[in-house]
Amino acid sequence: MSEKSLKNILEAALLAAGKPLSIDQCLSLFLDSEQPDRDDIRTAMDELTEDYKDRSIEIKQVASGYRIQVKEDYSEWVSRLWTERPSRYSRALLETLSLMAYRQPITRGEIEDIRGVSVSTTIIKTLLEREWIKVVGYRDIPGKPGMYGTTKKFLDYFNLKSLDELPTLAELRDIDSINAELDFEMPGIPAVMNESQSVEEDEAEILQAESASIDELTEETESIDELPDETEKLEKQSTMGAEA
């Protein structure tokens, strides 16, 4: 099989798959009699990557394999194809995910110790449902808490080939900037409602309502405390009226 034919077949497969294809998946496209070597697949992918260099789409190698995707420079226009507003992730969710990525394997309790606050069950549920994290084992301590680590889908979503490509801690910017950059949804991945943010907003509203109730109760208590003074005034007025 010629190099050009191999490239065309792989290009067609990547476009049709709509997801990353591994070397093994690419090899499965061919019969045994015509199956190329693994190195031939890699060479063809490298050549395709070079062919796409000056185009609006690219061949990207991520953790699960190779895929065709739109270059980031054109996301501003392509994103307008989706009318639904993309998900926004809360600071708490991003901090939790960052700790799992950089300190994995890590337990929920260890994350809470580092952050100084409890981790919402909704955050863990959201990350599990998106298949960005998974339980990789259990800590050998009382209670046997689960230890979390990131998945290939996490790497694929963030355009990473491996955890080694994560930015160093010195390169990390503030979490709000990262949150602003993540205000998009990749084609082919349905939007997920940000339940954690909704829960946090609901909790904030409840606390605000409770605070208002406490303030009202305090005002009522102060009014009750003032009643003896008013009673004394009425008694004095009554006595003066009787003497008159």
Secondary structure, 3 states (H helix, E strand, C coil): CCHHHHHHHHHHHHHHHCCCECHHHHHCCCCCCCCCCHHHHHHHHHHHHHHCCCCCEEEEEECCEEEEEECHHHHHHHHHHCCCCCCCCCHHHHHHHHHHHHHCCEEHHHHHHHHCCCCCHHHHHHHHHCCCEEEEEECCCCCCCEEEEECHHHHHHCCCCCHHHCCCCCCCCCHHHHHHHCCCCCCCCCCCCCHHHHHHHHHHHHHHHHHHHHHHHHHHHHHHHCHHHHHHHHHHHHHHHHHC
